[in-house]
Amino acid sequence: MYTRRAPSGWPHSPGRLDVTRLAASVQTLGDDALTFVCGATPFVEFVADALVRSGRDPARIRTERYGGADGA
């Protein structure tokens, strides 16, 4: 996912990750797949919550947080 500019040939337009994009990205994963989320705490919280709302098993989601709200 790219927020400003995507490489040539990238199949999606640039933009922030949202629930719809996230759900589309994980829809082909099997039920046993682990999902890893790493980043600043607000990002990780958003993505992990969105994954659960899209039907992912919370026990199959692994998270790693760093820094504060600004990622520092």
N, CA, C and O atoms as a Tripos MOL2 file, in Angstrom:
@<TRIPOS>MOLECULE
protein
  288   287    72     0     0
PROTEIN
NO_CHARGES

@<TRIPOS>ATOM
      1 N           0.8440   -1.1660    0.0000 N.3       1 MET1
      2 CA          0.0000    0.0000    0.0000 C.3       1 MET1
      3 C           0.8970    1.2400    0.0000 C.2       1 MET1
      4 O           1.8520    1.3380    0.7710 O.2       1 MET1
      5 N           0.5800    2.1350   -0.8410 N.am      2 TYR2
      6 CA          1.3390    3.3760   -0.9540 C.3       2 TYR2
      7 C           0.4000    4.5470   -0.7230 C.2       2 TYR2
      8 O          -0.7230    4.5480   -1.2270 O.2       2 TYR2
      9 N           0.8450    5.5450    0.0330 N.am      3 THR3
     10 CA         -0.0400    6.6680    0.3370 C.3       3 THR3
     11 C           0.1490    7.8510   -0.5940 C.2       3 THR3
     12 O          -0.7770    8.6430   -0.7690 O.2       3 THR3
     13 N           1.3060    7.9930   -1.1890 N.am      4 ARG4
     14 CA          1.5490    9.1670   -2.0290 C.3       4 ARG4
     15 C           1.6840    8.8270   -3.5080 C.2       4 ARG4
     16 O           0.9850    9.3890   -4.3510 O.2       4 ARG4
     17 N           2.5790    7.9140   -3.8090 N.am      5 ARG5
     18 CA          2.8360    7.5680   -5.1970 C.3       5 ARG5
     19 C           3.1530    6.0850   -5.2740 C.2       5 ARG5
     20 O           3.9850    5.5740   -4.5240 O.2       5 ARG5
     21 N           2.4920    5.4120   -6.1710 N.am      6 ALA6
     22 CA          2.7120    3.9750   -6.3400 C.3       6 ALA6
     23 C           3.6850    3.7400   -7.4970 C.2       6 ALA6
     24 O           3.7450    4.5430   -8.4280 O.2       6 ALA6
     25 N           4.4380    2.6530   -7.4430 N.am      7 PRO7
     26 CA          5.3360    2.3250   -8.5460 C.3       7 PRO7
     27 C           4.5510    2.0590   -9.8320 C.2       7 PRO7
     28 O           3.3740    1.6990   -9.7960 O.2       7 PRO7
     29 N           5.2080    2.2370  -10.9340 N.am      8 SER8
     30 CA          4.5950    1.9610  -12.2290 C.3       8 SER8
     31 C           4.1090    0.5170  -12.2600 C.2       8 SER8
     32 O           4.8480   -0.4010  -11.9010 O.2       8 SER8
     33 N           2.8730    0.3200  -12.6880 N.am      9 GLY9
     34 CA          2.3190   -1.0150  -12.7770 C.3       9 GLY9
     35 C           1.6370   -1.5120  -11.5150 C.2       9 GLY9
     36 O           1.0550   -2.5970  -11.5160 O.2       9 GLY9
     37 N           1.6990   -0.7380  -10.4340 N.am     10 TRP10
     38 CA          1.0370   -1.1470   -9.1960 C.3      10 TRP10
     39 C          -0.4680   -1.1920   -9.4590 C.2      10 TRP10
     40 O          -1.0080   -0.2540  -10.0450 O.2      10 TRP10
     41 N          -1.1660   -2.2670   -9.0380 N.am     11 PRO11
     42 CA         -2.5640   -2.4480   -9.4330 C.3      11 PRO11
     43 C          -3.5760   -1.5620   -8.7020 C.2      11 PRO11
     44 O          -4.7500   -1.5510   -9.0710 O.2      11 PRO11
     45 N          -3.1550   -0.8290   -7.6880 N.am     12 HIS12
     46 CA         -4.0880   -0.0140   -6.9150 C.3      12 HIS12
     47 C          -3.6540    1.4440   -6.8970 C.2      12 HIS12
     48 O          -2.4650    1.7480   -6.9950 O.2      12 HIS12
     49 N          -4.6080    2.3290   -6.7730 N.am     13 SER13
     50 CA         -4.2670    3.7390   -6.6750 C.3      13 SER13
     51 C          -3.7010    4.0260   -5.2800 C.2      13 SER13
     52 O          -4.0510    3.3430   -4.3170 O.2      13 SER13
     53 N          -2.8320    5.0300   -5.1670 N.am     14 PRO14
     54 CA         -2.2950    5.3850   -3.8570 C.3      14 PRO14
     55 C          -3.4190    5.8490   -2.9320 C.2      14 PRO14
     56 O          -4.4360    6.3690   -3.3920 O.2      14 PRO14
     57 N          -3.2320    5.6620   -1.6570 N.am     15 GLY15
     58 CA         -4.2030    6.1170   -0.6750 C.3      15 GLY15
     59 C          -3.9560    5.4600    0.6590 C.2      15 GLY15
     60 O          -3.2030    4.4930    0.7660 O.2      15 GLY15
     61 N          -4.5940    5.9910    1.6610 N.am     16 ARG16
     62 CA         -4.4530    5.4210    2.9950 C.3      16 ARG16
     63 C          -5.1890    4.0930    3.0900 C.2      16 ARG16
     64 O          -6.1900    3.8630    2.4100 O.2      16 ARG16
     65 N          -4.6750    3.2390    3.9400 N.am     17 LEU17
     66 CA         -5.3060    1.9570    4.1830 C.3      17 LEU17
     67 C          -6.6380    2.1990    4.8840 C.2      17 LEU17
     68 O          -6.7080    2.9380    5.8660 O.2      17 LEU17
     69 N          -7.6840    1.5760    4.3760 N.am     18 ASP18
     70 CA         -8.9870    1.6630    5.0280 C.3      18 ASP18
     71 C          -9.5660    0.2560    5.1400 C.2      18 ASP18
     72 O          -8.9730   -0.7050    4.6510 O.2      18 ASP18
     73 N         -10.7110    0.1420    5.7750 N.am     19 VAL19
     74 CA        -11.2990   -1.1690    6.0380 C.3      19 VAL19
     75 C         -11.5640   -1.9280    4.7390 C.2      19 VAL19
     76 O         -11.3300   -3.1340    4.6710 O.2      19 VAL19
     77 N         -12.0450   -1.2410    3.7170 N.am     20 THR20
     78 CA        -12.3570   -1.8870    2.4440 C.3      20 THR20
     79 C         -11.0990   -2.4320    1.7820 C.2      20 THR20
     80 O         -11.0840   -3.5770    1.3300 O.2      20 THR20
     81 N         -10.0460   -1.6270    1.7210 N.am     21 ARG21
     82 CA         -8.7880   -2.0810    1.1080 C.3      21 ARG21
     83 C          -8.1830   -3.2370    1.8970 C.2      21 ARG21
     84 O          -7.6700   -4.1980    1.3250 O.2      21 ARG21
     85 N          -8.2520   -3.1250    3.2070 N.am     22 LEU22
     86 CA         -7.6900   -4.1770    4.0460 C.3      22 LEU22
     87 C          -8.4390   -5.4860    3.8510 C.2      22 LEU22
     88 O          -7.8180   -6.5340    3.6760 O.2      22 LEU22
     89 N          -9.7580   -5.4380    3.8790 N.am     23 ALA23
     90 CA        -10.5630   -6.6490    3.6960 C.3      23 ALA23
     91 C         -10.2700   -7.2970    2.3470 C.2      23 ALA23
     92 O         -10.1780   -8.5200    2.2510 O.2      23 ALA23
     93 N         -10.1250   -6.4790    1.3050 N.am     24 ALA24
     94 CA         -9.8210   -7.0150   -0.0280 C.3      24 ALA24
     95 C          -8.4420   -7.6720   -0.0500 C.2      24 ALA24
     96 O          -8.2330   -8.6550   -0.7600 O.2      24 ALA24
     97 N          -7.5140   -7.1340    0.7170 N.am     25 SER25
     98 CA         -6.1530   -7.6680    0.7340 C.3      25 SER25
     99 C          -6.0540   -9.0180    1.4250 C.2      25 SER25
    100 O          -5.1920   -9.8240    1.0760 O.2      25 SER25
    101 N          -6.9120   -9.2780    2.3920 N.am     26 VAL26
    102 CA         -6.8070  -10.5170    3.1580 C.3      26 VAL26
    103 C          -7.8860  -11.5350    2.8040 C.2      26 VAL26
    104 O          -7.9030  -12.6300    3.3650 O.2      26 VAL26
    105 N          -8.7810  -11.1950    1.8870 N.am     27 GLN27
    106 CA         -9.9010  -12.0930    1.5870 C.3      27 GLN27
    107 C          -9.4660  -13.4380    1.0330 C.2      27 GLN27
    108 O         -10.1920  -14.4200    1.1870 O.2      27 GLN27
    109 N          -8.3040  -13.5150    0.3930 N.am     28 THR28
    110 CA         -7.8550  -14.7770   -0.1860 C.3      28 THR28
    111 C          -7.0560  -15.6360    0.7940 C.2      28 THR28
    112 O          -6.6890  -16.7640    0.4670 O.2      28 THR28
    113 N          -6.7860  -15.1170    1.9860 N.am     29 LEU29
    114 CA         -6.0510  -15.8960    2.9750 C.3      29 LEU29
    115 C          -6.9360  -17.0050    3.5150 C.2      29 LEU29
    116 O          -8.1420  -16.8180    3.6820 O.2      29 LEU29
    117 N          -6.3580  -18.1280    3.7820 N.am     30 GLY30
    118 CA         -7.1160  -19.2120    4.4010 C.3      30 GLY30
    119 C          -7.3990  -18.9060    5.8640 C.2      30 GLY30
    120 O          -6.7860  -18.0130    6.4480 O.2      30 GLY30
    121 N          -8.3220  -19.6420    6.4470 N.am     31 ASP31
    122 CA         -8.6900  -19.4170    7.8420 C.3      31 ASP31
    123 C          -7.5350  -19.6760    8.8070 C.2      31 ASP31
    124 O          -7.5150  -19.1200    9.9050 O.2      31 ASP31
    125 N          -6.5760  -20.5080    8.4140 N.am     32 ASP32
    126 CA         -5.4570  -20.8360    9.2890 C.3      32 ASP32
    127 C          -4.2690  -19.8870    9.1480 C.2      32 ASP32
    128 O          -3.2870  -20.0060    9.8810 O.2      32 ASP32
    129 N          -4.3560  -18.9530    8.2140 N.am     33 ALA33
    130 CA         -3.2310  -18.0430    7.9690 C.3      33 ALA33
    131 C          -3.0240  -17.1090    9.1460 C.2      33 ALA33
    132 O          -3.9820  -16.5960    9.7230 O.2      33 ALA33
    133 N          -1.7680  -16.8950    9.4950 N.am     34 LEU34
    134 CA         -1.4240  -15.8810   10.4760 C.3      34 LEU34
    135 C          -1.3440  -14.5380    9.7650 C.2      34 LEU34
    136 O          -0.9150  -14.4610    8.6140 O.2      34 LEU34
    137 N          -1.7550  -13.4930   10.4500 N.am     35 THR35
    138 CA         -1.6550  -12.1470    9.9100 C.3      35 THR35
    139 C          -0.7570  -11.3470   10.8440 C.2      35 THR35
    140 O          -1.0060  -11.2930   12.0480 O.2      35 THR35
    141 N           0.2870  -10.7260   10.2980 N.am     36 PHE36
    142 CA          1.2350   -9.9520   11.0880 C.3      36 PHE36
    143 C           1.0380   -8.4690   10.8050 C.2      36 PHE36
    144 O           0.9410   -8.0560    9.6490 O.2      36 PHE36
    145 N           0.9780   -7.6700   11.8720 N.am     37 VAL37
    146 CA          0.8160   -6.2270   11.7530 C.3      37 VAL37
    147 C           1.9050   -5.5730   12.5950 C.2      37 VAL37
    148 O           2.0390   -5.8740   13.7810 O.2      37 VAL37
    149 N           2.6780   -4.6830   11.9900 N.am     38 CYS38
    150 CA          3.7490   -3.9950   12.7000 C.3      38 CYS38
    151 C           3.7130   -2.5260   12.3360 C.2      38 CYS38
    152 O           3.5180   -2.1700   11.1740 O.2      38 CYS38
    153 N           3.9010   -1.6720   13.3300 N.am     39 GLY39
    154 CA          3.9480   -0.2420   13.0560 C.3      39 GLY39
    155 C           3.6740    0.5610   14.3050 C.2      39 GLY39
    156 O           3.7030    0.0460   15.4220 O.2      39 GLY39
    157 N           3.4070    1.8420   14.0880 N.am     40 ALA40
    158 CA          3.0740    2.7390   15.1910 C.3      40 ALA40
    159 C           1.7670    2.2680   15.8400 C.2      40 ALA40
    160 O           0.8930    1.7280   15.1620 O.2      40 ALA40
    161 N           1.6440    2.4710   17.1240 N.am     41 THR41
    162 CA          0.5060    1.9630   17.8840 C.3      41 THR41
    163 C          -0.8530    2.2920   17.2620 C.2      41 THR41
    164 O          -1.6770    1.3860   17.1370 O.2      41 THR41
    165 N          -1.1330    3.5380   16.8650 N.am     42 PRO42
    166 CA         -2.4520    3.8120   16.2830 C.3      42 PRO42
    167 C          -2.7180    3.0100   15.0000 C.2      42 PRO42
    168 O          -3.8400    2.5580   14.7700 O.2      42 PRO42
    169 N          -1.6970    2.8390   14.1790 N.am     43 PHE43
    170 CA         -1.8370    2.0550   12.9530 C.3      43 PHE43
    171 C          -2.1430    0.6000   13.2760 C.2      43 PHE43
    172 O          -3.0600    0.0110   12.7040 O.2      43 PHE43
    173 N          -1.3740    0.0230   14.1920 N.am     44 VAL44
    174 CA         -1.5560   -1.3800   14.5590 C.3      44 VAL44
    175 C          -2.9430   -1.6020   15.1430 C.2      44 VAL44
    176 O          -3.6040   -2.5870   14.8110 O.2      44 VAL44
    177 N          -3.3880   -0.7080   16.0010 N.am     45 GLU45
    178 CA         -4.7180   -0.8380   16.6000 C.3      45 GLU45
    179 C          -5.8030   -0.7860   15.5300 C.2      45 GLU45
    180 O          -6.7430   -1.5800   15.5580 O.2      45 GLU45
    181 N          -5.6770    0.1480   14.5860 N.am     46 PHE46
    182 CA         -6.6610    0.2710   13.5070 C.3      46 PHE46
    183 C          -6.7060   -1.0020   12.6640 C.2      46 PHE46
    184 O          -7.7800   -1.5430   12.4050 O.2      46 PHE46
    185 N          -5.5460   -1.4700   12.2440 N.am     47 VAL47
    186 CA         -5.4900   -2.6330   11.3560 C.3      47 VAL47
    187 C          -5.9690   -3.8910   12.0760 C.2      47 VAL47
    188 O          -6.7530   -4.6560   11.5160 O.2      47 VAL47
    189 N          -5.5170   -4.1150   13.2950 N.am     48 ALA48
    190 CA         -5.9390   -5.3070   14.0250 C.3      48 ALA48
    191 C          -7.4530   -5.3060   14.2330 C.2      48 ALA48
    192 O          -8.1010   -6.3400   14.0670 O.2      48 ALA48
    193 N          -8.0150   -4.1670   14.5900 N.am     49 ASP49
    194 CA         -9.4640   -4.0670   14.7710 C.3      49 ASP49
    195 C         -10.1980   -4.3100   13.4520 C.2      49 ASP49
    196 O         -11.2070   -5.0140   13.4180 O.2      49 ASP49
    197 N          -9.6900   -3.7280   12.3750 N.am     50 ALA50
    198 CA        -10.3180   -3.9100   11.0640 C.3      50 ALA50
    199 C         -10.2440   -5.3650   10.6140 C.2      50 ALA50
    200 O         -11.1800   -5.8700    9.9940 O.2      50 ALA50
    201 N          -9.1490   -6.0350   10.9170 N.am     51 LEU51
    202 CA         -9.0330   -7.4510   10.5660 C.3      51 LEU51
    203 C         -10.0790   -8.2840   11.3000 C.2      51 LEU51
    204 O         -10.7100   -9.1580   10.7060 O.2      51 LEU51
    205 N         -10.2590   -8.0160   12.5700 N.am     52 VAL52
    206 CA        -11.2620   -8.7490   13.3410 C.3      52 VAL52
    207 C         -12.6550   -8.4530   12.7870 C.2      52 VAL52
    208 O         -13.4640   -9.3680   12.6330 O.2      52 VAL52
    209 N         -12.9440   -7.1800   12.4850 N.am     53 ARG53
    210 CA        -14.2560   -6.8300   11.9280 C.3      53 ARG53
    211 C         -14.4900   -7.4650   10.5650 C.2      53 ARG53
    212 O         -15.6360   -7.6850   10.1730 O.2      53 ARG53
    213 N         -13.4180   -7.7600    9.8400 N.am     54 SER54
    214 CA        -13.5780   -8.3830    8.5270 C.3      54 SER54
    215 C         -13.6470   -9.9100    8.6240 C.2      54 SER54
    216 O         -13.7180  -10.5970    7.6040 O.2      54 SER54
    217 N         -13.6260  -10.4390    9.8530 N.am     55 GLY55
    218 CA        -13.8110  -11.8750   10.0340 C.3      55 GLY55
    219 C         -12.5740  -12.6740   10.3870 C.2      55 GLY55
    220 O         -12.6590  -13.8890   10.5610 O.2      55 GLY55
    221 N         -11.4270  -12.0230   10.4980 N.am     56 ARG56
    222 CA        -10.2070  -12.7570   10.8690 C.3      56 ARG56
    223 C         -10.2900  -13.1670   12.3290 C.2      56 ARG56
    224 O         -10.8120  -12.4220   13.1580 O.2      56 ARG56
    225 N          -9.7760  -14.3490   12.6460 N.am     57 ASP57
    226 CA         -9.7330  -14.8460   14.0170 C.3      57 ASP57
    227 C          -8.6840  -14.0510   14.7930 C.2      57 ASP57
    228 O          -7.5190  -14.0310   14.3950 O.2      57 ASP57
    229 N          -9.0710  -13.3930   15.8960 N.am     58 PRO58
    230 CA         -8.0940  -12.6100   16.6670 C.3      58 PRO58
    231 C          -6.8940  -13.4380   17.1360 C.2      58 PRO58
    232 O          -5.8020  -12.8940   17.3040 O.2      58 PRO58
    233 N          -7.0770  -14.7190   17.3450 N.am     59 ALA59
    234 CA         -5.9760  -15.5800   17.7710 C.3      59 ALA59
    235 C          -4.9480  -15.7920   16.6610 C.2      59 ALA59
    236 O          -3.8410  -16.2580   16.9290 O.2      59 ALA59
    237 N          -5.3000  -15.4560   15.4150 N.am     60 ARG60
    238 CA         -4.4010  -15.6350   14.2740 C.3      60 ARG60
    239 C          -3.7600  -14.3060   13.8420 C.2      60 ARG60
    240 O          -3.1300  -14.2360   12.7870 O.2      60 ARG60
    241 N          -3.9200  -13.2670   14.6490 N.am     61 ILE61
    242 CA         -3.3480  -11.9510   14.3430 C.3      61 ILE61
    243 C          -2.2100  -11.6870   15.3200 C.2      61 ILE61
    244 O          -2.3960  -11.7550   16.5350 O.2      61 ILE61
    245 N          -1.0360  -11.3870   14.7840 N.am     62 ARG62
    246 CA          0.1360  -11.0660   15.5970 C.3      62 ARG62
    247 C           0.4590   -9.5950   15.3940 C.2      62 ARG62
    248 O           0.4310   -9.0970   14.2680 O.2      62 ARG62
    249 N           0.7670   -8.8990   16.4880 N.am     63 THR63
    250 CA          1.0510   -7.4680   16.3830 C.3      63 THR63
    251 C           2.3770   -7.1200   17.0390 C.2      63 THR63
    252 O           2.8300   -7.7860   17.9700 O.2      63 THR63
    253 N           2.9790   -6.0670   16.5320 N.am     64 GLU64
    254 CA          4.1860   -5.4910   17.1090 C.3      64 GLU64
    255 C           4.0500   -3.9810   16.9900 C.2      64 GLU64
    256 O           3.8740   -3.4490   15.8940 O.2      64 GLU64
    257 N           4.1320   -3.2980   18.1180 N.am     65 ARG65
    258 CA          3.9630   -1.8430   18.1350 C.3      65 ARG65
    259 C           5.2860   -1.1750   18.4600 C.2      65 ARG65
    260 O           6.1260   -1.7370   19.1620 O.2      65 ARG65
    261 N           5.4580    0.0170   17.9450 N.am     66 TYR66
    262 CA          6.6300    0.7960   18.3250 C.3      66 TYR66
    263 C           6.2460    2.2690   18.3920 C.2      66 TYR66
    264 O           5.3610    2.7370   17.6740 O.2      66 TYR66
    265 N           6.9210    2.9670   19.2530 N.am     67 GLY67
    266 CA          6.7510    4.4070   19.3530 C.3      67 GLY67
    267 C           5.3830    4.8390   19.8220 C.2      67 GLY67
    268 O           4.5370    4.0330   20.2070 O.2      67 GLY67
    269 N           5.2000    6.1490   19.7730 N.am     68 GLY68
    270 CA          3.9430    6.7610   20.1780 C.3      68 GLY68
    271 C           3.0490    6.9960   18.9840 C.2      68 GLY68
    272 O           3.1770    6.3370   17.9520 O.2      68 GLY68
    273 N           2.1440    7.9400   19.1350 N.am     69 ALA69
    274 CA          1.1790    8.2510   18.0780 C.3      69 ALA69
    275 C           1.8700    8.7160   16.8100 C.2      69 ALA69
    276 O           1.3450    8.5240   15.7130 O.2      69 ALA69
    277 N           3.0260    9.3170   16.9420 N.am     70 ASP70
    278 CA          3.7260    9.8040   15.7480 C.3      70 ASP70
    279 C           4.7510    8.8150   15.2240 C.2      70 ASP70
    280 O           5.4640    9.1130   14.2670 O.2      70 ASP70
    281 N           4.8330    7.6370   15.8410 N.am     71 GLY71
    282 CA          5.7630    6.6060   15.3780 C.3      71 GLY71
    283 C           7.1780    6.7920   15.8660 C.2      71 GLY71
    284 O           8.0630    6.0270   15.4840 O.2      71 GLY71
    285 N           7.4240    7.8090   16.7190 N.am     72 ALA72
    286 CA          8.7790    8.0830   17.2130 C.3      72 ALA72
    287 C           9.1710    7.1530   18.3230 C.2      72 ALA72
    288 O          10.2800    7.2500   18.8490 O.2      72 ALA72
@<TRIPOS>BOND
     1     1     2 1
     2     2     3 1
     3     3     4 2
     4     3     5 am
     5     5     6 1
     6     6     7 1
     7     7     8 2
     8     7     9 am
     9     9    10 1
    10    10    11 1
    11    11    12 2
    12    11    13 am
    13    13    14 1
    14    14    15 1
    15    15    16 2
    16    15    17 am
    17    17    18 1
    18    18    19 1
    19    19    20 2
    20    19    21 am
    21    21    22 1
    22    22    23 1
    23    23    24 2
    24    23    25 am
    25    25    26 1
    26    26    27 1
    27    27    28 2
    28    27    29 am
    29    29    30 1
    30    30    31 1
    31    31    32 2
    32    31    33 am
    33    33    34 1
    34    34    35 1
    35    35    36 2
    36    35    37 am
    37    37    38 1
    38    38    39 1
    39    39    40 2
    40    39    41 am
    41    41    42 1
    42    42    43 1
    43    43    44 2
    44    43    45 am
    45    45    46 1
    46    46    47 1
    47    47    48 2
    48    47    49 am
    49    49    50 1
    50    50    51 1
    51    51    52 2
    52    51    53 am
    53    53    54 1
    54    54    55 1
    55    55    56 2
    56    55    57 am
    57    57    58 1
    58    58    59 1
    59    59    60 2
    60    59    61 am
    61    61    62 1
    62    62    63 1
    63    63    64 2
    64    63    65 am
    65    65    66 1
    66    66    67 1
    67    67    68 2
    68    67    69 am
    69    69    70 1
    70    70    71 1
    71    71    72 2
    72    71    73 am
    73    73    74 1
    74    74    75 1
    75    75    76 2
    76    75    77 am
    77    77    78 1
    78    78    79 1
    79    79    80 2
    80    79    81 am
    81    81    82 1
    82    82    83 1
    83    83    84 2
    84    83    85 am
    85    85    86 1
    86    86    87 1
    87    87    88 2
    88    87    89 am
    89    89    90 1
    90    90    91 1
    91    91    92 2
    92    91    93 am
    93    93    94 1
    94    94    95 1
    95    95    96 2
    96    95    97 am
    97    97    98 1
    98    98    99 1
    99    99   100 2
   100    99   101 am
   101   101   102 1
   102   102   103 1
   103   103   104 2
   104   103   105 am
   105   105   106 1
   106   106   107 1
   107   107   108 2
   108   107   109 am
   109   109   110 1
   110   110   111 1
   111   111   112 2
   112   111   113 am
   113   113   114 1
   114   114   115 1
   115   115   116 2
   116   115   117 am
   117   117   118 1
   118   118   119 1
   119   119   120 2
   120   119   121 am
   121   121   122 1
   122   122   123 1
   123   123   124 2
   124   123   125 am
   125   125   126 1
   126   126   127 1
   127   127   128 2
   128   127   129 am
   129   129   130 1
   130   130   131 1
   131   131   132 2
   132   131   133 am
   133   133   134 1
   134   134   135 1
   135   135   136 2
   136   135   137 am
   137   137   138 1
   138   138   139 1
   139   139   140 2
   140   139   141 am
   141   141   142 1
   142   142   143 1
   143   143   144 2
   144   143   145 am
   145   145   146 1
   146   146   147 1
   147   147   148 2
   148   147   149 am
   149   149   150 1
   150   150   151 1
   151   151   152 2
   152   151   153 am
   153   153   154 1
   154   154   155 1
   155   155   156 2
   156   155   157 am
   157   157   158 1
   158   158   159 1
   159   159   160 2
   160   159   161 am
   161   161   162 1
   162   162   163 1
   163   163   164 2
   164   163   165 am
   165   165   166 1
   166   166   167 1
   167   167   168 2
   168   167   169 am
   169   169   170 1
   170   170   171 1
   171   171   172 2
   172   171   173 am
   173   173   174 1
   174   174   175 1
   175   175   176 2
   176   175   177 am
   177   177   178 1
   178   178   179 1
   179   179   180 2
   180   179   181 am
   181   181   182 1
   182   182   183 1
   183   183   184 2
   184   183   185 am
   185   185   186 1
   186   186   187 1
   187   187   188 2
   188   187   189 am
   189   189   190 1
   190   190   191 1
   191   191   192 2
   192   191   193 am
   193   193   194 1
   194   194   195 1
   195   195   196 2
   196   195   197 am
   197   197   198 1
   198   198   199 1
   199   199   200 2
   200   199   201 am
   201   201   202 1
   202   202   203 1
   203   203   204 2
   204   203   205 am
   205   205   206 1
   206   206   207 1
   207   207   208 2
   208   207   209 am
   209   209   210 1
   210   210   211 1
   211   211   212 2
   212   211   213 am
   213   213   214 1
   214   214   215 1
   215   215   216 2
   216   215   217 am
   217   217   218 1
   218   218   219 1
   219   219   220 2
   220   219   221 am
   221   221   222 1
   222   222   223 1
   223   223   224 2
   224   223   225 am
   225   225   226 1
   226   226   227 1
   227   227   228 2
   228   227   229 am
   229   229   230 1
   230   230   231 1
   231   231   232 2
   232   231   233 am
   233   233   234 1
   234   234   235 1
   235   235   236 2
   236   235   237 am
   237   237   238 1
   238   238   239 1
   239   239   240 2
   240   239   241 am
   241   241   242 1
   242   242   243 1
   243   243   244 2
   244   243   245 am
   245   245   246 1
   246   246   247 1
   247   247   248 2
   248   247   249 am
   249   249   250 1
   250   250   251 1
   251   251   252 2
   252   251   253 am
   253   253   254 1
   254   254   255 1
   255   255   256 2
   256   255   257 am
   257   257   258 1
   258   258   259 1
   259   259   260 2
   260   259   261 am
   261   261   262 1
   262   262   263 1
   263   263   264 2
   264   263   265 am
   265   265   266 1
   266   266   267 1
   267   267   268 2
   268   267   269 am
   269   269   270 1
   270   270   271 1
   271   271   272 2
   272   271   273 am
   273   273   274 1
   274   274   275 1
   275   275   276 2
   276   275   277 am
   277   277   278 1
   278   278   279 1
   279   279   280 2
   280   279   281 am
   281   281   282 1
   282   282   283 1
   283   283   284 2
   284   283   285 am
   285   285   286 1
   286   286   287 1
   287   287   288 2
@<TRIPOS>SUBSTRUCTURE
     1 MET1         2 RESIDUE 1 A MET
     2 TYR2         6 RESIDUE 1 A TYR
     3 THR3        10 RESIDUE 1 A THR
     4 ARG4        14 RESIDUE 1 A ARG
     5 ARG5        18 RESIDUE 1 A ARG
     6 ALA6        22 RESIDUE 1 A ALA
     7 PRO7        26 RESIDUE 1 A PRO
     8 SER8        30 RESIDUE 1 A SER
     9 GLY9        34 RESIDUE 1 A GLY
    10 TRP10       38 RESIDUE 1 A TRP
    11 PRO11       42 RESIDUE 1 A PRO
    12 HIS12       46 RESIDUE 1 A HIS
    13 SER13       50 RESIDUE 1 A SER
    14 PRO14       54 RESIDUE 1 A PRO
    15 GLY15       58 RESIDUE 1 A GLY
    16 ARG16       62 RESIDUE 1 A ARG
    17 LEU17       66 RESIDUE 1 A LEU
    18 ASP18       70 RESIDUE 1 A ASP
    19 VAL19       74 RESIDUE 1 A VAL
    20 THR20       78 RESIDUE 1 A THR
    21 ARG21       82 RESIDUE 1 A ARG
    22 LEU22       86 RESIDUE 1 A LEU
    23 ALA23       90 RESIDUE 1 A ALA
    24 ALA24       94 RESIDUE 1 A ALA
    25 SER25       98 RESIDUE 1 A SER
    26 VAL26      102 RESIDUE 1 A VAL
    27 GLN27      106 RESIDUE 1 A GLN
    28 THR28      110 RESIDUE 1 A THR
    29 LEU29      114 RESIDUE 1 A LEU
    30 GLY30      118 RESIDUE 1 A GLY
    31 ASP31      122 RESIDUE 1 A ASP
    32 ASP32      126 RESIDUE 1 A ASP
    33 ALA33      130 RESIDUE 1 A ALA
    34 LEU34      134 RESIDUE 1 A LEU
    35 THR35      138 RESIDUE 1 A THR
    36 PHE36      142 RESIDUE 1 A PHE
    37 VAL37      146 RESIDUE 1 A VAL
    38 CYS38      150 RESIDUE 1 A CYS
    39 GLY39      154 RESIDUE 1 A GLY
    40 ALA40      158 RESIDUE 1 A ALA
    41 THR41      162 RESIDUE 1 A THR
    42 PRO42      166 RESIDUE 1 A PRO
    43 PHE43      170 RESIDUE 1 A PHE
    44 VAL44      174 RESIDUE 1 A VAL
    45 GLU45      178 RESIDUE 1 A GLU
    46 PHE46      182 RESIDUE 1 A PHE
    47 VAL47      186 RESIDUE 1 A VAL
    48 ALA48      190 RESIDUE 1 A ALA
    49 ASP49      194 RESIDUE 1 A ASP
    50 ALA50      198 RESIDUE 1 A ALA
    51 LEU51      202 RESIDUE 1 A LEU
    52 VAL52      206 RESIDUE 1 A VAL
    53 ARG53      210 RESIDUE 1 A ARG
    54 SER54      214 RESIDUE 1 A SER
    55 GLY55      218 RESIDUE 1 A GLY
    56 ARG56      222 RESIDUE 1 A ARG
    57 ASP57      226 RESIDUE 1 A ASP
    58 PRO58      230 RESIDUE 1 A PRO
    59 ALA59      234 RESIDUE 1 A ALA
    60 ARG60      238 RESIDUE 1 A ARG
    61 ILE61      242 RESIDUE 1 A ILE
    62 ARG62      246 RESIDUE 1 A ARG
    63 THR63      250 RESIDUE 1 A THR
    64 GLU64      254 RESIDUE 1 A GLU
    65 ARG65      258 RESIDUE 1 A ARG
    66 TYR66      262 RESIDUE 1 A TYR
    67 GLY67      266 RESIDUE 1 A GLY
    68 GLY68      270 RESIDUE 1 A GLY
    69 ALA69      274 RESIDUE 1 A ALA
    70 ASP70      278 RESIDUE 1 A ASP
    71 GLY71      282 RESIDUE 1 A GLY
    72 ALA72      286 RESIDUE 1 A ALA
